[in-house]
Amino acid sequence: MNRRIGITGPNGFVAGWVLRRLRRETACEVVTLDRKAWDSPTLLRTWVGHCDVVIHLAGVNRGEPNAVESANAALAERLVQACRETANTPHIIYASTTKRTEDSPYGRGKVRAEQTFAAWSEESGASVTTLVVPNVYGAGCKPFYNSVVATFCHQLARGDQPTIVEDRTIDFIWVGDLAERIARIATGSKPHAAITVQVHGSAALRISELLKILDGFRRDYFEHDIVPDLTTQLRSTLYTTFLSHIDLASHVHRPPLHSDARGDLCEVVKTANGGQVFFSTTNPGVTRGNHYHTRKAEWFCVVRGEATIRLRQIGTDKVTEFHVTGDRPEYISIPVLHSHSIENTGDGELLTLFWCNERFDPADADTHFEEVLPSRIACAA
């Protein structure tokens, strides 16, 4: 029999991620609670009475102070009352916050909700898991509401300069990691009582450090058309969060097309630490290249047309040829200290895709011209 998992606040930021994650589970049925049901004891009882697990994510983050405190406490009380009236004891998973230690309306409201669930657990023997969650960020996070990450991303994407009110250190967690954690708890074995789980974040950053990272993303995106360093999960998830705040009309990039008698060349993707991807078109009978590198790694792939790629190690006479075609794409990796060229040997335009581990710098191109086929050298088969 499938486990029936209920989610409150399904239109919220975290709940949306949890909902999408749980819908991939074949052994559970996910049901959500409509906001209007909170004001209807009958609807709330009907919903709660059929749940094996309740993930309580509904809450109020912003608003009039007394309303924020009372609203979060009241939701817990209504949920527990519905459980009592249906004599159902679902495993309740409650998302609390690290702000629970602060003497603020939000923190006090969260603590009151925790106390309500703990008392009900002691009274009924029901399972309750309280998650103490740090600052959550990710795509779908509301600016000026959920997280400073969303606020900064929203401002930077629109050309505004964020202001740091208090440069303190915050523990951050990516919403995808949190959703995974919640899904595992919801589908796993339930505890025998009320327990509190400290959810550790992905990283602890000062607000100024966060802003420096995000402002770097802004410069790379809008000023340089460069994919930044994404070698850590923190940077990659912060970057995808930043991209989610950019207007779709600004997701268009138009790299320049360099044209001459040989054909066209376009640098498509440039990265901060992974080089660049570019393509060229070459007219029939034309040869490109005839140079070598001392430190660059390159890969060539013909995606349309026919070509011959030739390589010769510097200081030797032997030339190696690769006959390639877009009908059967294959990459040829180019070793350093090997002069190399690509000749369009077909009847139509040649289209070649390239990857290089460095972005092209005209002041330090590491491109040294030397013919692959000097007149005195014969081709090796």
C-alpha positions as CSV (number, residue, x, y, z in Angstrom):
1,M,0.0,0.0,0.0
2,N,1.4,3.4,-0.9
3,R,2.3,5.9,1.8
4,R,0.0,8.9,1.7
5,I,2.1,12.1,2.3
6,G,0.4,15.4,2.8
7,I,2.1,18.8,2.2
8,T,0.9,22.1,3.7
9,G,1.7,25.3,2.0
10,P,2.2,23.7,-1.5
11,N,2.5,27.0,-3.3
12,G,5.5,28.0,-1.2
13,F,9.1,28.0,-2.2
14,V,10.3,25.0,-0.2
15,A,7.1,23.1,-0.6
16,G,7.2,23.3,-4.3
17,W,10.6,21.7,-4.4
18,V,9.5,19.0,-1.9
19,L,6.4,18.3,-4.0
20,R,8.4,17.9,-7.2
21,R,10.9,15.6,-5.4
22,L,8.2,13.3,-3.9
23,R,6.3,13.0,-7.1
24,R,9.3,10.9,-8.3
25,E,8.6,8.4,-5.6
26,T,6.5,5.5,-6.9
27,A,5.7,4.1,-3.4
28,C,3.9,7.2,-2.1
29,E,0.9,9.3,-2.9
30,V,1.3,13.0,-2.4
31,V,-1.7,15.2,-1.4
32,T,-1.6,18.9,-0.8
33,L,-3.7,21.1,1.5
34,D,-5.5,24.1,0.0
35,R,-5.1,27.3,1.9
36,K,-8.9,27.6,2.3
37,A,-8.9,24.3,4.2
38,W,-7.2,26.0,7.2
39,D,-10.4,27.9,7.8
40,S,-12.6,24.8,7.5
41,P,-12.3,22.3,10.4
42,T,-14.3,19.8,8.2
43,L,-11.9,20.0,5.2
44,L,-8.9,20.0,7.5
45,R,-10.1,16.9,9.3
46,T,-10.9,15.1,6.0
47,W,-7.4,15.8,4.7
48,V,-5.5,15.0,7.9
49,G,-7.5,11.8,8.5
50,H,-6.1,10.2,5.3
51,C,-2.5,11.1,5.7
52,D,0.3,8.8,6.9
53,V,2.8,11.7,6.9
54,V,2.2,15.4,7.1
55,I,5.0,17.7,5.9
56,H,4.1,21.0,7.5
57,L,5.6,23.8,5.4
58,A,2.8,26.4,5.6
59,G,3.8,29.5,7.5
60,V,4.1,33.3,7.5
61,N,7.5,35.0,7.2
62,R,6.6,38.6,6.8
63,G,3.8,40.9,8.0
64,E,2.6,42.7,11.1
65,P,4.6,41.3,14.0
66,N,1.8,40.0,16.2
67,A,0.2,38.4,13.1
68,V,3.4,36.6,12.1
69,E,3.8,35.2,15.6
70,S,0.2,34.2,16.1
71,A,-0.3,32.8,12.6
72,N,2.6,30.3,12.8
73,A,1.4,29.1,16.2
74,A,-2.2,28.9,15.1
75,L,-1.5,26.7,12.1
76,A,0.2,24.1,14.4
77,E,-2.7,24.2,16.8
78,R,-5.3,23.7,14.0
79,L,-3.3,20.8,12.6
80,V,-3.0,19.1,15.9
81,Q,-6.6,19.6,16.7
82,A,-7.6,18.0,13.4
83,C,-5.4,15.0,14.3
84,R,-7.1,14.7,17.7
85,E,-10.6,14.8,16.2
86,T,-9.8,12.1,13.6
87,A,-7.8,10.0,16.0
88,N,-5.1,9.9,13.4
89,T,-1.4,10.1,14.3
90,P,0.5,10.9,11.1
91,H,4.2,11.4,11.3
92,I,4.5,15.2,11.3
93,I,7.6,16.8,9.8
94,Y,7.8,20.4,10.7
95,A,10.2,22.9,9.1
96,S,11.3,25.2,11.9
97,T,14.2,27.7,11.6
98,T,17.5,28.6,13.1
99,K,15.8,31.9,13.9
100,R,13.9,30.0,16.7
101,T,16.6,31.3,19.1
102,E,15.9,34.9,18.3
103,D,13.5,36.9,20.4
104,S,11.4,38.0,17.4
105,P,7.8,37.5,16.3
106,Y,8.8,34.9,13.7
107,G,11.2,33.1,16.1
108,R,8.6,33.0,18.9
109,G,5.9,31.8,16.6
110,K,8.1,29.0,15.4
111,V,8.9,27.9,19.0
112,R,5.3,28.0,19.9
113,A,4.5,25.7,17.0
114,E,7.3,23.3,18.0
115,Q,5.9,23.2,21.6
116,T,2.4,22.4,20.3
117,F,3.7,19.5,18.2
118,A,5.9,18.2,21.1
119,A,3.0,18.3,23.5
120,W,0.7,16.4,21.1
121,S,3.5,13.8,20.5
122,E,3.7,13.2,24.3
123,E,0.0,13.0,24.6
124,S,-0.7,10.7,21.7
125,G,2.6,8.9,21.1
126,A,2.7,10.3,17.6
127,S,6.0,10.8,15.7
128,V,7.1,14.4,15.2
129,T,10.3,15.4,13.4
130,T,11.2,19.1,13.8
131,L,13.8,20.3,11.3
132,V,15.9,23.3,12.3
133,V,16.5,24.8,8.9
134,P,19.1,27.5,8.0
135,N,18.7,30.2,5.3
136,V,17.3,28.4,2.2
137,Y,18.1,29.6,-1.3
138,G,17.4,28.4,-4.8
139,A,15.3,29.0,-7.9
140,G,11.8,30.1,-7.0
141,C,12.9,32.0,-3.8
142,K,11.1,35.3,-3.4
143,P,13.2,38.5,-3.1
144,F,12.6,40.6,0.0
145,Y,10.8,37.6,1.6
146,N,12.5,34.2,1.7
147,S,16.3,34.8,1.5
148,V,19.0,37.5,1.2
149,V,20.3,35.4,-1.8
150,A,17.0,36.0,-3.6
151,T,17.0,39.7,-2.8
152,F,20.6,40.2,-3.9
153,C,20.0,38.2,-7.1
154,H,16.9,40.2,-7.9
155,Q,18.7,43.5,-7.4
156,L,21.8,42.6,-9.3
157,A,19.9,41.2,-12.3
158,R,18.1,44.5,-12.6
159,G,21.2,46.7,-12.3
160,D,20.6,47.7,-8.7
161,Q,23.4,47.7,-6.1
162,P,22.4,45.8,-2.9
163,T,23.0,47.3,0.5
164,I,24.4,45.3,3.4
165,V,22.6,46.3,6.6
166,E,24.5,43.9,8.9
167,D,27.6,42.0,7.7
168,R,27.0,38.8,9.7
169,T,27.7,35.2,8.9
170,I,24.8,33.1,7.7
171,D,24.5,29.4,7.2
172,F,23.0,28.6,3.8
173,I,21.4,25.5,2.4
174,W,20.4,24.9,-1.2
175,V,16.7,24.1,-1.5
176,G,17.3,21.0,-3.6
177,D,19.4,19.5,-0.7
178,L,16.7,20.4,1.8
179,A,14.0,18.8,-0.4
180,E,16.0,15.6,-0.6
181,R,16.4,15.5,3.1
182,I,12.7,16.0,3.8
183,A,11.8,13.4,1.1
184,R,14.1,10.8,2.8
185,I,12.6,11.4,6.2
186,A,9.0,11.3,4.8
187,T,9.6,8.0,3.0
188,G,11.8,6.4,5.7
189,S,11.1,4.9,9.1
190,K,9.4,7.3,11.5
191,P,10.8,8.0,15.0
192,H,9.1,6.8,18.1
193,A,8.6,10.2,19.6
194,A,9.3,13.9,19.0
195,I,12.8,14.6,17.8
196,T,14.6,17.7,16.7
197,V,17.1,17.5,13.8
198,Q,19.6,20.3,13.1
199,V,19.9,20.6,9.3
200,H,23.4,21.7,8.4
201,G,23.8,24.1,5.5
202,S,26.0,23.9,2.4
203,A,28.2,26.8,3.6
204,A,28.5,29.6,6.1
205,L,29.2,33.0,4.4
206,R,29.4,36.5,5.5
207,I,26.9,38.7,3.7
208,S,29.8,40.6,2.1
209,E,31.2,37.3,0.8
210,L,27.9,36.3,-0.6
211,L,27.5,39.7,-2.4
212,K,31.0,39.4,-3.8
213,I,30.2,36.1,-5.4
214,L,26.9,37.2,-6.8
215,D,28.3,40.5,-8.1
216,G,31.0,38.5,-9.8
217,F,28.3,36.4,-11.5
218,R,26.6,39.7,-12.6
219,R,29.8,41.0,-14.2
220,D,30.6,37.7,-15.9
221,Y,27.1,37.4,-17.3
222,F,26.3,40.9,-18.4
223,E,29.7,42.4,-19.1
224,H,31.9,39.6,-20.3
225,D,29.6,36.7,-21.4
226,I,31.6,34.3,-19.4
227,V,30.5,31.3,-17.5
228,P,32.1,31.7,-14.0
229,D,33.9,29.2,-11.8
230,L,31.2,26.6,-11.0
231,T,33.6,23.9,-9.5
232,T,31.8,23.8,-6.1
233,Q,28.2,22.9,-5.4
234,L,27.8,26.2,-3.6
235,R,28.9,28.3,-6.5
236,S,26.9,26.3,-9.1
237,T,23.7,26.4,-7.1
238,L,24.1,30.1,-6.3
239,Y,24.7,30.7,-10.1
240,T,21.6,28.8,-11.1
241,T,19.7,30.8,-8.5
242,F,21.1,34.0,-10.0
243,L,20.1,33.0,-13.5
244,S,16.6,32.3,-12.4
245,H,16.2,36.0,-11.5
246,I,17.3,37.2,-14.9
247,D,14.5,38.3,-17.2
248,L,14.0,35.8,-20.0
249,A,14.6,38.4,-22.6
250,S,18.1,38.8,-21.3
251,H,18.9,35.2,-21.6
252,V,19.9,35.8,-25.3
253,H,23.7,36.1,-25.9
254,R,25.0,37.2,-29.3
255,P,28.7,36.4,-29.6
256,P,30.5,38.2,-32.5
257,L,30.9,36.4,-35.8
258,H,34.4,36.8,-37.3
259,S,34.4,36.3,-41.1
260,D,37.1,36.3,-43.8
261,A,37.8,34.5,-47.1
262,R,38.2,31.2,-45.3
263,G,34.7,31.3,-43.7
264,D,33.3,32.2,-40.3
265,L,34.4,31.7,-36.7
266,C,32.3,32.3,-33.6
267,E,33.3,31.9,-29.9
268,V,30.1,30.5,-28.5
269,V,30.8,29.7,-24.8
270,K,33.6,31.1,-22.7
271,T,34.2,29.9,-19.1
272,A,36.3,31.2,-16.2
273,N,38.1,27.9,-15.7
274,G,37.1,25.6,-18.5
275,G,38.3,27.4,-21.6
276,Q,35.9,28.0,-24.4
277,V,33.8,26.4,-27.1
278,F,33.7,27.8,-30.6
279,F,32.9,26.8,-34.1
280,S,34.1,27.7,-37.6
281,T,32.8,27.3,-41.1
282,T,35.4,26.7,-43.8
283,N,34.9,27.0,-47.6
284,P,35.7,24.1,-49.9
285,G,39.4,23.7,-50.6
286,V,40.4,26.0,-47.8
287,T,42.8,25.0,-45.0
288,R,42.8,26.5,-41.5
289,G,45.5,26.3,-38.8
290,N,49.1,25.5,-39.6
291,H,50.2,26.4,-36.1
292,Y,51.1,24.7,-32.8
293,H,50.6,25.4,-29.1
294,T,52.9,25.0,-26.1
295,R,50.3,24.7,-23.4
296,K,46.8,24.7,-24.9
297,A,44.7,21.6,-25.2
298,E,42.3,21.5,-28.1
299,W,39.7,19.1,-29.4
300,F,38.2,19.3,-33.0
301,C,34.9,17.8,-34.1
302,V,33.5,18.1,-37.6
303,V,29.7,18.2,-37.4
304,R,29.0,18.9,-41.1
305,G,31.0,18.3,-44.3
306,E,34.2,16.4,-44.9
307,A,37.7,17.3,-43.8
308,T,41.3,16.1,-43.3
309,I,43.0,17.0,-40.0
310,R,46.7,16.8,-40.1
311,L,49.2,16.8,-37.3
312,R,53.1,16.9,-37.3
313,Q,55.2,16.9,-34.2
314,I,57.6,19.9,-34.3
315,G,61.1,18.8,-35.3
316,T,59.9,15.7,-37.1
317,D,58.8,14.9,-40.7
318,K,56.0,12.5,-40.1
319,V,52.5,13.8,-40.8
320,T,49.5,12.0,-39.4
321,E,46.1,12.4,-41.2
322,F,42.6,11.9,-39.9
323,H,39.8,11.8,-42.5
324,V,36.6,12.9,-40.7
325,T,33.0,13.6,-41.7
326,G,30.0,15.1,-40.1
327,D,28.1,11.9,-41.0
328,R,30.1,10.2,-38.2
329,P,31.2,12.9,-35.7
330,E,34.4,12.1,-33.8
331,Y,36.7,14.3,-31.7
332,I,40.4,14.6,-32.5
333,S,42.4,15.9,-29.6
334,I,45.4,18.0,-30.5
335,P,48.6,17.5,-28.4
336,V,51.0,20.4,-27.7
337,L,54.1,20.9,-29.9
338,H,52.2,19.5,-32.8
339,S,51.5,21.7,-35.8
340,H,48.0,21.1,-36.9
341,S,45.6,22.0,-39.7
342,I,42.1,21.2,-41.0
343,E,41.3,21.2,-44.7
344,N,37.8,21.2,-46.2
345,T,38.0,18.3,-48.6
346,G,34.3,18.2,-49.4
347,D,32.1,20.0,-51.9
348,G,30.2,22.1,-49.4
349,E,30.8,24.2,-46.4
350,L,32.6,22.6,-43.5
351,L,31.3,23.1,-39.9
352,T,33.7,22.3,-37.1
353,L,33.2,22.5,-33.3
354,F,36.2,23.2,-31.1
355,W,37.0,23.1,-27.4
356,C,40.0,24.8,-25.9
357,N,41.0,24.8,-22.3
358,E,41.9,28.5,-22.4
359,R,39.9,31.5,-23.5
360,F,41.5,33.2,-26.4
361,D,43.7,36.2,-25.4
362,P,45.2,38.1,-28.3
363,A,48.1,39.3,-26.1
364,D,49.0,35.8,-25.1
365,A,47.5,33.5,-27.7
366,D,50.1,30.6,-27.5
367,T,49.6,30.3,-31.3
368,H,52.9,29.7,-33.2
369,F,52.6,29.4,-36.9
370,E,54.4,26.6,-38.7
371,E,53.2,24.7,-41.8
372,V,52.1,21.1,-41.2
373,L,53.1,20.3,-44.8
374,P,56.3,22.1,-45.8
375,S,57.1,21.3,-49.4
376,R,59.9,18.9,-48.4
377,I,57.6,16.7,-46.3
378,A,55.4,14.0,-47.6
379,C,52.2,12.9,-46.0
380,A,52.2,9.7,-44.0
381,A,49.1,7.5,-44.4
